[in-house]
């Protein structure tokens, strides 16, 4: 029974992430088109690439970690 609760909670978390992301995706993308070039103005190519890796890694972690947190901490 405990595994069912973990799977259900993880599934609800994933559903919430997907649902919220669809609602704010366009506005965040539009804002990023202005914001990112402004903060990278005058930065070296290495710094720009480092920002790209940092951003993509952060997005990946924020999207995947909530699915695993309930599984390990709910008992």
N, C-alpha and C positions, 0 to 999 in steps of 0.2 A: 504494500500500500504506500509505503514511504517513497518508493521509486516513481509511482504514479504522480504524486504531488510534485516531485522534483521536475519531472518531464512536463507536467501541466504548467508549472510556474515558469519554466524556461520557455515554453511555447508562448505563453502570454507575454513574456518580456520581448521575445522576438517579434511578435505581432505588433506590440506597442512601438517598437523601434521602426518597423517598416511603415506603420500607419503615420506616425509623427513625421518621419523623413519625407514622405510624399507630400505632406502639407507645407513644409518649409523649404523644400529643395530648390524651387525656382527663385525665391527671394534671396536665399543664401548665395546661389550661383551668380545672380545679378550683382549683389554686393561684392562678391569676391573679384569680379572683373574690374572693379574700381580700386578695391582695397589692396589687393596683392601687388599690383604694379607700383602703387604708391609707397608701400613699405619696402619694396625691393629697389626703389630708385637709387642708382649709384652703387648698388651692391655688386660684388664680383660674381663671375659665373659660378664659382664654387659655392658661394653663399646662397645663390639662387637655387642651385641643385640641392644643397643641404636642406633648404626650406621645403622643397618639393618632397624629398624623402621623409622629412619630419611630418609634414602634413598628411601624406599618404599612410604612414605608419600610425599616426594618431587616429585617423579615420578608421583604419582596420581594427585597432584596439578598442575604440569606443563602440564599434559595431559588434564585435565578437565577445568581449568580456562579460557583458550582462547576461549572455546565454549560459555562461559557465558558473557565475557566482551563486545562483540558487542551488545548483547541483552540489557544490562543495560546502555551503554554509547552512543549508536547511536540513535539520535532522529530526 
